[in-house]
């Protein structure tokens, strides 16, 4: 089991880059430990700003630093960053086109037993609705590192959501990465499983379970929710019988909604969205929650089979 979290991969990438670039600044809302950014703060204290539990100020100060020429990475729990400071993200970052990367840590149901107040199950929809805001959910440490390296090279707003726990590696150090281009994990001609973030390893395992039953699945890692890689979606849609989208998010306004909208307009076919429910979500570890709602490998495989059977 890989023990390197995506948040640690973010810290490691920023530490490496900050040694050569003094314009890199990290801003936190009393979350340097949760974000694994302690090493950055210790090594570059003059490039680290602690705002305390004040998410609105976090985003506004970050935008101000960016307006002064800094490359700013603002980290806070995704549940608060995407809701409590939404107006600041809208006005100070997205509308103003400032060079701020908003890092939503412990996304989805990562906070487990803390329950609904600490879940971020609407953040994809909310952030994607902002003109000029890009939305990324990298799946493993290798993809996270490549994404961060790419974001260090541009000056556009972005929202990056990462999980709290370490995920199984999907890729390795030789990963082929292109910004805003989805990654094809495996290919099959029966069903396409389009997913993102922490659920990609589960989808990869689900494809193996399906193969044992003679069902061949394509798994598409859509880490770039916005801009959605439309070319990749349409390409796989023409090779399979149906599509299953899988996301750690509300069933409304996320990956499933975006894929369905595209498919209905460009290549009509059956699309089923597997997501968290529109209602109260149970407490527990992320693995327990995924299992309960059928978002683990077995659940995804079962949903793929039902989608094929009920065409």
C-alpha positions as CSV (number, residue, x, y, z in Angstrom):
1,X,0.0,0.0,0.0
2,X,1.4,3.4,-1.0
3,X,1.7,5.6,2.1
4,X,2.4,8.9,0.2
5,X,-0.8,11.0,0.2
6,X,-1.6,13.5,-2.6
7,X,-1.3,16.3,-0.1
8,X,2.2,15.2,0.7
9,X,3.0,15.1,-3.0
10,X,1.8,18.7,-3.2
11,X,4.1,19.8,-0.4
12,X,7.1,18.0,-1.9
13,X,6.5,19.6,-5.3
14,X,6.2,23.1,-3.8
15,X,9.3,22.6,-1.6
16,X,11.3,21.6,-4.6
17,X,10.1,24.5,-6.7
18,X,10.4,27.1,-4.0
19,X,14.1,26.5,-3.7
20,X,14.5,28.2,-7.1
21,X,11.5,30.5,-7.1
22,X,11.0,32.9,-4.2
23,X,7.7,34.2,-5.7
24,X,6.0,30.9,-4.6
25,X,3.8,31.6,-1.5
26,X,1.7,29.2,0.4
27,X,-1.2,30.5,2.5
28,X,-3.0,28.3,5.1
29,X,-6.1,28.5,7.3
30,X,-4.8,26.8,10.4
31,X,-4.3,23.7,8.4
32,X,-0.6,23.2,7.7
33,X,-0.6,19.8,9.5
34,X,-3.8,18.6,7.8
35,X,-2.4,19.8,4.4
36,X,1.0,18.2,5.1
37,X,2.6,21.6,4.5
38,X,4.6,21.7,7.7
39,X,7.9,21.0,5.8
40,X,7.2,23.9,3.4
41,X,6.4,26.3,6.3
42,X,9.6,25.2,8.2
43,X,11.9,25.6,5.2
44,X,10.4,28.7,3.7
45,X,8.9,30.7,6.6
46,X,9.1,34.0,4.6
47,X,7.0,32.4,1.9
48,X,4.4,31.0,4.2
49,X,1.4,32.9,5.6
50,X,-0.8,31.5,8.3
51,X,-4.3,33.1,8.3
52,X,-5.9,31.1,11.1
53,X,-9.5,29.9,10.9
54,X,-10.5,32.6,8.4
55,X,-11.2,31.1,5.0
56,X,-12.6,34.3,3.5
57,X,-9.5,36.2,4.5
58,X,-7.4,33.3,3.2
59,X,-8.7,33.6,-0.3
60,X,-8.7,37.4,-0.4
61,X,-5.2,37.7,0.9
62,X,-4.1,35.1,-1.6
63,X,-5.6,37.1,-4.4
64,X,-3.8,40.2,-3.2
65,X,-0.5,38.5,-3.1
66,X,-1.1,37.2,-6.6
67,X,-1.9,40.7,-7.8
68,X,1.5,41.7,-6.4
69,X,3.2,39.1,-8.6
70,X,3.3,36.1,-6.3
71,X,2.4,32.5,-7.3
72,X,0.0,31.6,-4.6
73,X,-1.2,28.2,-3.3
74,X,-4.0,28.5,-0.7
75,X,-4.8,25.4,1.3
76,X,-7.8,24.7,3.5
77,X,-10.3,21.9,4.1
78,X,-12.3,21.5,0.9
79,X,-15.6,21.6,2.8
80,X,-14.9,25.2,4.0
81,X,-12.8,26.5,1.1
82,X,-15.6,25.7,-1.4
83,X,-18.5,27.1,0.7
84,X,-17.4,29.6,3.4
85,X,-15.2,31.5,1.0
86,X,-17.2,30.9,-2.2
87,X,-17.8,34.6,-2.8
88,X,-14.1,35.4,-2.4
89,X,-13.2,32.6,-4.8
90,X,-15.8,33.9,-7.3
91,X,-14.8,37.6,-7.1
92,X,-11.2,37.8,-6.0
93,X,-9.9,34.7,-7.8
94,X,-12.1,33.6,-10.7
95,X,-13.6,37.0,-11.9
96,X,-10.3,38.8,-11.2
97,X,-8.2,36.1,-12.9
98,X,-5.6,36.1,-10.2
99,X,-2.8,33.5,-10.1
100,X,-4.2,31.5,-7.2
101,X,-4.4,27.8,-6.9
102,X,-7.0,26.8,-4.3
103,X,-6.2,23.5,-2.7
104,X,-9.1,21.8,-1.1
105,X,-7.7,19.2,1.3
106,X,-9.6,16.2,2.8
107,X,-12.1,16.4,0.0
108,X,-15.3,14.4,-0.4
109,X,-16.0,12.2,2.7
110,X,-12.4,12.2,3.8
111,X,-13.2,13.5,7.3
112,X,-15.4,10.4,7.9
113,X,-16.8,10.4,11.4
114,X,-17.1,14.2,11.5
115,X,-20.1,13.9,9.2
116,X,-22.0,16.1,6.9
117,X,-20.6,19.4,8.2
118,X,-17.1,18.3,7.1
119,X,-18.0,16.6,3.8
120,X,-17.4,18.4,0.5
121,X,-19.8,16.8,-1.8
122,X,-20.9,19.9,-3.8
123,X,-17.5,21.5,-4.5
124,X,-17.1,20.3,-8.0
125,X,-20.4,21.8,-9.1
126,X,-19.8,25.0,-7.2
127,X,-16.3,25.7,-8.4
128,X,-16.9,24.5,-12.0
129,X,-19.7,27.1,-12.2
130,X,-17.3,30.0,-11.8
131,X,-16.1,31.4,-15.1
132,X,-12.4,31.0,-15.4
133,X,-12.0,28.5,-12.6
134,X,-10.4,25.2,-13.5
135,X,-11.2,22.1,-11.4
136,X,-8.9,19.2,-10.9
137,X,-9.1,16.0,-8.9
138,X,-5.8,14.1,-9.3
139,X,-5.9,10.3,-8.5
140,X,-2.5,9.5,-7.1
141,X,0.8,10.9,-6.0
142,X,2.4,10.8,-9.4
143,X,-0.5,12.5,-11.2
144,X,-0.7,15.1,-8.3
145,X,3.0,15.9,-8.7
146,X,2.7,16.4,-12.5
147,X,-0.4,18.5,-12.1
148,X,1.3,20.8,-9.6
149,X,4.3,21.2,-11.8
150,X,2.0,22.2,-14.6
151,X,0.1,24.7,-12.5
152,X,3.4,26.3,-11.3
153,X,4.0,27.1,-15.0
154,X,0.8,29.1,-15.7
155,X,-1.0,32.0,-14.1
156,X,-4.7,31.0,-14.2
157,X,-7.0,30.3,-11.3
158,X,-7.5,26.6,-10.3
159,X,-9.2,24.5,-7.7
160,X,-7.5,21.2,-6.7
161,X,-9.3,18.7,-4.5
162,X,-7.3,16.0,-2.8
163,X,-8.2,13.2,-0.4
164,X,-6.9,12.9,3.2
165,X,-5.7,9.3,3.0
166,X,-3.1,7.7,0.7
167,X,-4.6,6.0,-2.3
168,X,-3.3,3.0,-4.3
169,X,-0.9,4.0,-7.1
170,X,-2.6,4.2,-10.4
171,X,0.6,5.2,-12.3
172,X,4.3,5.3,-11.7
173,X,7.2,7.8,-12.1
174,X,7.0,7.3,-15.9
175,X,3.4,8.7,-16.0
176,X,2.5,10.4,-19.3
177,X,0.8,13.6,-18.3
178,X,-0.7,16.5,-20.3
179,X,-2.6,19.3,-18.6
180,X,-6.4,19.2,-19.3
181,X,-6.1,15.8,-21.0
182,X,-7.7,12.7,-19.4
183,X,-5.6,9.6,-18.8
184,X,-6.7,6.2,-20.2
185,X,-6.1,3.7,-17.4
186,X,-7.3,0.6,-19.3
187,X,-9.3,-0.2,-22.5
188,X,-12.3,-2.4,-23.2
189,X,-15.2,-2.5,-25.6
190,X,-18.1,-3.2,-23.3
191,X,-18.5,-0.4,-20.8
192,X,-16.6,2.9,-20.1
193,X,-16.1,3.8,-16.5
194,X,-15.3,7.5,-16.3
195,X,-14.1,8.6,-12.9
196,X,-11.7,10.9,-11.0
197,X,-9.8,11.5,-7.8
198,X,-9.7,8.9,-5.1
199,X,-12.1,6.6,-6.9
200,X,-9.8,5.9,-9.8
201,X,-8.0,3.0,-8.1
202,X,-11.3,1.5,-7.2
203,X,-12.4,1.7,-10.9
204,X,-9.2,0.2,-12.0
205,X,-9.8,-2.8,-9.6
206,X,-13.4,-3.0,-10.8
207,X,-12.2,-3.4,-14.3
208,X,-10.1,-6.4,-13.2
209,X,-13.2,-7.9,-11.5
210,X,-15.2,-7.4,-14.6
211,X,-12.5,-9.0,-16.8
212,X,-12.8,-12.2,-14.7
213,X,-16.4,-12.4,-15.8
214,X,-15.6,-11.8,-19.4
215,X,-16.6,-8.1,-19.4
216,X,-14.1,-5.7,-20.8
217,X,-14.1,-2.2,-19.4
218,X,-12.4,1.1,-20.3
219,X,-11.4,3.2,-17.4
220,X,-10.9,6.9,-18.1
221,X,-9.3,9.0,-15.4
222,X,-10.9,12.4,-15.8
223,X,-8.8,14.3,-13.4
224,X,-9.5,17.5,-15.3
225,X,-13.2,18.1,-14.5
226,X,-13.1,21.5,-15.9
227,X,-12.1,21.9,-18.6
228,X,-13.6,18.5,-19.4
229,X,-11.6,16.5,-22.0
230,X,-14.5,16.2,-24.4
231,X,-12.4,14.6,-27.1
232,X,-11.5,11.7,-24.7
233,X,-15.1,11.2,-23.6
234,X,-16.4,11.1,-27.2
235,X,-13.6,8.8,-28.3
236,X,-14.3,6.2,-25.7
237,X,-18.1,6.6,-26.2
238,X,-17.7,5.4,-29.8
239,X,-16.0,2.2,-28.7
240,X,-18.3,0.9,-25.9
241,X,-22.0,0.0,-25.4
242,X,-22.6,2.3,-22.4
243,X,-21.0,4.7,-19.9
244,X,-20.8,4.6,-16.1
245,X,-19.6,7.8,-14.4
246,X,-18.3,7.4,-10.8
247,X,-17.7,10.3,-8.4
248,X,-17.3,11.2,-4.8
249,X,-19.8,14.0,-5.1
250,X,-23.5,14.9,-5.2
251,X,-25.3,13.4,-8.2
252,X,-26.0,16.9,-9.4
253,X,-23.6,19.2,-11.2
254,X,-20.4,17.1,-11.1
255,X,-18.6,14.7,-13.4
256,X,-21.7,12.7,-14.3
257,X,-23.8,15.8,-15.2
258,X,-21.0,17.1,-17.4
259,X,-20.5,13.8,-19.2
260,X,-24.2,13.3,-19.7
261,X,-24.6,16.8,-21.1
262,X,-21.8,16.2,-23.6
263,X,-23.0,12.7,-24.6
264,X,-26.6,13.8,-25.1
265,X,-25.5,16.6,-27.4
266,X,-22.8,14.9,-29.4
267,X,-23.2,11.1,-29.2
268,X,-26.5,9.9,-27.6
269,X,-26.1,6.7,-25.6
270,X,-26.8,5.3,-22.2
271,X,-25.0,7.1,-19.3
272,X,-25.5,6.1,-15.7
273,X,-24.1,8.2,-12.8
274,X,-22.8,6.5,-9.7
275,X,-22.4,9.1,-7.0
276,X,-23.1,9.9,-3.3
277,X,-26.8,10.3,-2.5
278,X,-28.8,13.5,-2.5
279,X,-29.4,13.3,1.2
280,X,-27.8,12.6,4.5
281,X,-24.6,10.7,4.1
282,X,-23.5,8.2,6.8
283,X,-20.5,8.7,9.0
284,X,-17.5,6.4,9.0
285,X,-14.1,5.9,7.3
286,X,-14.0,6.7,3.6
287,X,-13.6,3.0,2.8
288,X,-16.7,2.2,4.8
289,X,-18.7,5.0,3.1
290,X,-17.5,3.9,-0.3
291,X,-18.6,0.3,0.4
292,X,-22.0,1.4,1.8
293,X,-22.8,3.4,-1.3
294,X,-21.4,1.0,-3.9
295,X,-18.4,3.2,-4.7
296,X,-15.8,0.6,-4.0
297,X,-14.4,-1.8,-6.6
298,X,-17.2,-4.4,-6.1
299,X,-19.9,-1.7,-6.1
300,X,-18.5,-0.2,-9.3
301,X,-18.3,-3.6,-11.0
302,X,-21.8,-4.4,-10.0
303,X,-23.1,-1.0,-11.3
304,X,-21.2,-1.6,-14.6
305,X,-22.9,-5.0,-15.0
306,X,-26.4,-3.5,-14.3
307,X,-25.7,-0.7,-16.8
308,X,-24.8,-3.3,-19.5
309,X,-27.8,-5.5,-18.7
310,X,-30.4,-2.8,-18.6
311,X,-29.5,-1.0,-21.9
